[in-house]
Amino acid sequence: MAAAESEPEGPCRGCVPGKALARNCYDKGTFEEAVSTATPPTVVRKSFRFSRRQSIALVFFCTVFGAVAQVLIKSGANVLASASPLAMLTNPPLVTGYGLYGISTVLLVLALRDGELSILYPVISLTYVWVTFLSVVFFKDSVNVFKIAGVSIIVTGVAVLGKDKPR
């Protein structure tokens, strides 16, 4: 039997695409050919997934980040001397507030990827609750019966929508 007939066919007479390089590629000096034509092995990475509770908790933290971002943006806007872009970019509370919004958005995308939109999206409305509370604390906003009723309705609505049959 001839040597050419005993070698399997492949990119370099012994290598199979998608497999490791055959030993004879090294021995016969065809390594460069094998490297240039062999398919690298694909690494399958399992991406992290959040559970239902983790998604809800993540969205909850996003609402807190969003509310703190609003307060920072408001306090930055209060001391803004002019409406020029340079004045806005050099205003630390304003820049920090927008940074928190960015972080909140990234975390929200991760939570929404794995969670139920019909459960998670109403949780986002808790941002209104936190903003109302923080506005009273930091800006001395007034509280009246209508604000209390509105906040109560939001909290009740989120609680009702979050109720689900045990799985």
Residue frames as qw, qx, qy, qz and C-alpha x, y, z in Angstrom:
[[0.000, 0.890, 0.455, 0.000, 0.00, 0.00, 0.00],
 [0.405, 0.489, -0.027, 0.772, 1.37, 3.41, -0.94],
 [0.262, -0.250, -0.476, 0.801, 1.93, 6.06, 1.74],
 [0.205, -0.039, -0.144, -0.967, -0.39, 8.52, -0.02],
 [0.544, -0.290, -0.632, -0.469, -3.22, 6.01, 0.08],
 [0.532, -0.339, -0.707, 0.321, -2.90, 5.31, 3.83],
 [0.126, -0.133, -0.307, 0.934, -3.11, 8.97, 4.90],
 [0.154, 0.705, 0.672, -0.169, -6.61, 10.35, 5.47],
 [0.265, 0.537, 0.299, 0.743, -7.65, 13.30, 3.41],
 [0.292, -0.827, -0.356, 0.324, -7.89, 16.72, 5.02],
 [0.147, 0.985, -0.062, -0.060, -6.40, 20.15, 4.78],
 [0.051, 0.768, -0.638, -0.021, -2.89, 18.79, 5.28],
 [0.677, 0.208, -0.697, -0.112, -3.19, 15.06, 4.57],
 [0.473, -0.101, -0.792, 0.372, -4.05, 14.13, 8.10],
 [0.053, 0.146, 0.457, -0.876, -5.83, 16.98, 9.80],
 [0.029, -0.591, -0.773, -0.227, -9.57, 17.13, 9.97],
 [0.049, -0.471, -0.026, -0.880, -11.14, 20.62, 10.02],
 [0.598, -0.579, -0.054, -0.552, -12.44, 21.43, 13.49],
 [0.930, -0.312, -0.147, 0.127, -10.22, 18.80, 15.16],
 [0.463, -0.765, 0.338, 0.294, -6.80, 19.03, 16.75],
 [0.413, 0.713, -0.522, -0.221, -3.80, 19.02, 14.43],
 [0.997, 0.011, -0.079, 0.011, -2.61, 15.54, 13.55],
 [0.650, -0.598, 0.335, 0.329, 0.81, 14.42, 14.73],
 [0.726, 0.204, 0.422, 0.504, 2.01, 13.85, 11.18],
 [0.229, 0.941, 0.128, 0.214, 1.66, 17.58, 10.43],
 [0.369, -0.861, 0.338, 0.091, 4.57, 18.17, 12.76],
 [0.747, -0.235, 0.548, 0.295, 6.54, 15.23, 11.47],
 [0.635, 0.429, 0.492, 0.414, 6.14, 15.95, 7.76],
 [0.288, -0.191, 0.098, 0.933, 6.73, 19.69, 7.99],
 [0.057, -0.494, -0.586, -0.640, 3.21, 20.66, 6.95],
 [0.238, -0.496, -0.612, 0.568, 2.42, 22.44, 10.22],
 [0.044, 0.281, -0.041, -0.958, 2.05, 25.89, 8.62],
 [0.323, -0.120, -0.668, -0.660, -0.42, 24.47, 6.13],
 [0.368, -0.420, -0.824, 0.092, -2.35, 22.79, 8.93],
 [0.162, -0.442, -0.420, 0.776, -2.50, 25.95, 11.02],
 [0.140, 0.198, -0.230, -0.943, -3.69, 28.04, 8.11],
 [0.448, -0.096, -0.640, -0.617, -6.46, 25.63, 7.09],
 [0.328, -0.291, -0.867, 0.234, -7.58, 23.99, 10.35],
 [0.340, -0.691, -0.276, -0.576, -10.66, 25.40, 12.03],
 [0.044, 0.320, -0.657, 0.682, -10.01, 26.57, 15.60],
 [0.272, -0.398, -0.868, 0.117, -12.11, 24.82, 18.23],
 [0.255, -0.591, -0.160, -0.749, -15.08, 26.85, 19.32],
 [0.177, -0.070, -0.752, 0.631, -15.48, 27.47, 23.02],
 [0.362, -0.599, -0.529, -0.481, -19.06, 27.48, 24.14],
 [0.113, 0.084, -0.563, 0.815, -19.48, 29.69, 27.16],
 [0.254, -0.622, -0.739, -0.057, -22.56, 29.42, 29.23],
 [0.011, 0.487, -0.070, 0.871, -23.76, 32.93, 29.99],
 [0.042, -0.143, -0.726, 0.671, -24.96, 33.84, 33.44],
 [0.311, -0.493, -0.567, -0.582, -28.71, 33.91, 33.88],
 [0.203, -0.211, 0.483, -0.826, -30.67, 35.56, 36.68],
 [0.055, -0.376, -0.918, 0.113, -33.44, 33.77, 38.52],
 [0.126, -0.738, -0.516, -0.416, -36.88, 35.35, 38.78],
 [0.492, -0.804, -0.239, 0.233, -36.12, 36.74, 42.26],
 [0.548, -0.300, 0.173, 0.762, -32.71, 38.02, 41.21],
 [0.209, 0.430, 0.468, 0.744, -34.25, 39.85, 38.24],
 [0.286, -0.839, -0.409, -0.219, -36.83, 41.50, 40.49],
 [0.586, -0.665, -0.078, 0.457, -34.14, 42.48, 43.01],
 [0.491, -0.013, 0.305, 0.816, -31.96, 43.89, 40.24],
 [0.024, 0.635, 0.450, 0.628, -34.82, 46.01, 38.89],
 [0.467, -0.819, -0.324, 0.083, -35.55, 47.15, 42.45],
 [0.564, -0.472, 0.084, 0.672, -31.95, 48.38, 42.79],
 [0.322, 0.310, 0.435, 0.782, -32.25, 50.05, 39.39],
 [0.167, -0.829, -0.430, -0.316, -35.19, 52.07, 40.72],
 [0.535, -0.754, -0.092, 0.371, -33.07, 53.26, 43.64],
 [0.525, -0.133, 0.314, 0.780, -30.19, 54.16, 41.30],
 [0.157, 0.564, 0.512, 0.629, -32.63, 56.00, 39.03],
 [0.313, -0.886, -0.337, -0.065, -34.09, 57.98, 41.92],
 [0.563, -0.601, 0.081, 0.561, -30.65, 58.94, 43.25],
 [0.438, 0.164, 0.440, 0.767, -29.68, 59.92, 39.69],
 [0.012, -0.782, -0.466, -0.414, -32.74, 62.21, 39.52],
 [0.450, -0.853, -0.154, 0.212, -31.81, 63.89, 42.78],
 [0.576, -0.342, 0.265, 0.694, -28.23, 64.43, 41.61],
 [0.308, 0.416, 0.498, 0.696, -29.40, 65.83, 38.29],
 [0.184, -0.881, -0.384, -0.208, -31.81, 68.18, 40.06],
 [0.513, -0.767, -0.003, 0.386, -29.14, 69.39, 42.49],
 [0.533, -0.084, 0.390, 0.746, -26.69, 69.84, 39.63],
 [0.165, 0.627, 0.509, 0.566, -29.27, 71.79, 37.66],
 [0.317, -0.892, -0.312, 0.085, -29.95, 74.05, 40.65],
 [0.444, -0.712, 0.186, 0.511, -26.33, 75.27, 40.70],
 [0.619, 0.320, 0.460, 0.551, -25.87, 75.39, 36.93],
 [0.130, -0.553, -0.009, 0.823, -24.66, 78.88, 36.02],
 [0.399, 0.461, -0.327, -0.722, -25.41, 78.61, 32.30],
 [0.881, 0.218, 0.328, -0.262, -26.96, 76.14, 29.91],
 [0.402, 0.692, -0.563, -0.206, -23.73, 75.65, 27.97],
 [0.946, 0.063, -0.317, -0.018, -22.48, 72.11, 27.34],
 [0.466, 0.400, -0.558, 0.558, -19.16, 72.93, 29.04],
 [0.346, -0.412, 0.410, -0.736, -20.95, 74.06, 32.20],
 [0.906, -0.132, -0.016, -0.402, -22.95, 70.82, 32.21],
 [0.866, 0.234, -0.404, 0.181, -19.88, 68.63, 31.65],
 [0.334, 0.363, -0.550, 0.674, -17.99, 70.29, 34.50],
 [0.556, -0.426, 0.186, -0.689, -20.87, 69.97, 36.97],
 [0.072, 0.243, -0.952, 0.174, -20.05, 66.91, 39.19],
 [0.477, 0.169, 0.690, -0.518, -23.60, 66.21, 40.48],
 [0.674, 0.507, -0.062, -0.534, -24.98, 66.39, 36.94],
 [0.448, 0.486, -0.734, -0.159, -22.30, 64.10, 35.49],
 [0.111, -0.153, 0.926, -0.326, -22.64, 61.66, 38.40],
 [0.600, 0.278, 0.444, -0.604, -26.41, 61.60, 37.99],
 [0.704, 0.507, -0.290, -0.404, -26.12, 60.74, 34.31],
 [0.230, 0.420, -0.876, 0.059, -23.49, 58.12, 35.16],
 [0.359, 0.012, 0.814, -0.457, -25.89, 56.47, 37.61],
 [0.713, 0.421, 0.113, -0.549, -28.57, 56.50, 34.91],
 [0.528, 0.523, -0.630, -0.225, -26.14, 54.70, 32.63],
 [0.001, -0.233, 0.937, -0.260, -25.35, 52.06, 35.25],
 [0.534, 0.195, 0.572, -0.591, -29.04, 51.67, 35.99],
 [0.695, 0.480, -0.184, -0.502, -29.79, 51.17, 32.30],
 [0.384, 0.417, -0.821, -0.064, -27.14, 48.47, 31.88],
 [0.161, -0.060, 0.893, -0.415, -28.39, 46.61, 34.96],
 [0.616, 0.319, 0.315, -0.648, -31.97, 46.96, 33.75],
 [0.625, 0.453, -0.504, -0.387, -31.09, 45.39, 30.41],
 [0.208, 0.261, -0.931, 0.146, -29.52, 42.44, 32.22],
 [0.343, 0.114, 0.735, -0.574, -32.58, 42.01, 34.45],
 [0.654, 0.411, 0.068, -0.632, -35.05, 42.29, 31.57],
 [0.383, 0.410, -0.774, -0.294, -33.12, 39.69, 29.58],
 [0.236, 0.026, -0.963, 0.129, -34.07, 36.95, 32.02],
 [0.166, 0.258, 0.689, -0.657, -37.22, 38.21, 33.74],
 [0.170, 0.616, 0.748, 0.181, -40.87, 38.56, 32.85],
 [0.121, 0.274, 0.134, 0.945, -41.56, 42.00, 31.45],
 [0.432, -0.602, -0.431, -0.515, -45.10, 42.03, 32.86],
 [0.697, -0.590, -0.326, 0.244, -43.66, 41.65, 36.37],
 [0.602, -0.178, -0.048, 0.776, -40.49, 43.71, 36.09],
 [0.172, 0.455, 0.255, 0.835, -41.74, 46.77, 34.28],
 [0.412, -0.789, -0.309, -0.335, -44.27, 47.76, 36.96],
 [0.721, -0.481, -0.188, 0.461, -41.46, 47.52, 39.54],
 [0.441, 0.243, 0.104, 0.858, -39.74, 50.34, 37.64],
 [0.190, -0.754, -0.297, -0.554, -42.58, 52.62, 38.73],
 [0.664, -0.616, -0.291, 0.309, -41.15, 52.45, 42.25],
 [0.471, 0.169, 0.007, 0.866, -38.71, 55.10, 41.03],
 [0.185, -0.657, -0.234, -0.692, -41.57, 57.60, 41.52],
 [0.705, -0.653, -0.278, -0.008, -41.87, 56.51, 45.15],
 [0.722, -0.249, -0.093, 0.639, -38.16, 56.98, 45.83],
 [0.269, 0.383, 0.146, 0.872, -38.04, 60.33, 44.02],
 [0.387, -0.743, -0.279, -0.469, -40.99, 61.59, 46.07],
 [0.762, -0.579, -0.187, 0.221, -39.32, 60.51, 49.30],
 [0.653, -0.074, 0.031, 0.753, -35.89, 61.91, 48.37],
 [0.107, 0.593, 0.238, 0.762, -37.44, 65.19, 47.17],
 [0.522, -0.793, -0.215, -0.228, -38.99, 65.70, 50.58],
 [0.791, -0.454, -0.050, 0.407, -35.70, 64.90, 52.35],
 [0.592, -0.062, 0.181, 0.783, -33.25, 66.84, 50.14],
 [0.116, 0.331, 0.315, 0.882, -35.33, 69.61, 48.55],
 [0.102, 0.252, 0.580, -0.768, -37.94, 70.09, 51.28],
 [0.302, -0.195, -0.600, -0.715, -40.78, 69.43, 48.83],
 [0.515, -0.138, 0.385, -0.753, -44.19, 69.46, 50.40],
 [0.092, -0.115, -0.985, -0.087, -46.20, 66.32, 51.02],
 [0.518, -0.010, 0.124, -0.846, -49.97, 66.36, 50.71],
 [0.708, 0.065, 0.609, -0.351, -52.71, 63.79, 50.74],
 [0.775, 0.571, -0.060, -0.263, -52.60, 63.42, 46.94],
 [0.315, 0.640, -0.699, 0.048, -48.90, 62.56, 46.90],
 [0.367, -0.263, 0.828, -0.333, -49.41, 60.03, 49.68],
 [0.789, 0.300, 0.377, -0.382, -52.37, 58.52, 47.84],
 [0.652, 0.659, -0.329, -0.183, -50.38, 58.33, 44.59],
 [0.095, 0.541, -0.821, 0.156, -47.41, 56.67, 46.25],
 [0.556, -0.074, 0.724, -0.401, -49.74, 54.23, 48.02],
 [0.814, 0.450, 0.118, -0.347, -51.43, 53.32, 44.75],
 [0.489, 0.653, -0.575, -0.058, -48.07, 52.70, 43.07],
 [0.129, -0.399, 0.865, -0.276, -46.81, 50.48, 45.90],
 [0.686, 0.126, 0.572, -0.431, -50.12, 48.57, 46.04],
 [0.753, 0.564, -0.120, -0.317, -50.12, 48.10, 42.28],
 [0.328, 0.586, -0.740, 0.038, -46.58, 46.73, 42.26],
 [0.339, -0.226, 0.834, -0.371, -47.44, 44.38, 45.13],
 [0.764, 0.294, 0.374, -0.436, -50.58, 43.11, 43.39],
 [0.696, 0.612, -0.315, -0.206, -48.83, 42.57, 40.06],
 [0.126, 0.560, -0.804, 0.156, -46.00, 40.78, 41.84],
 [0.670, -0.108, 0.621, -0.393, -48.36, 38.21, 43.32],
 [0.572, 0.337, -0.640, -0.386, -48.13, 34.96, 41.46],
 [0.956, -0.203, -0.027, -0.209, -48.99, 31.35, 42.06],
 [0.463, -0.610, 0.632, 0.120, -46.11, 29.41, 43.56],
 [0.634, 0.504, -0.506, -0.297, -44.24, 27.41, 40.93]]
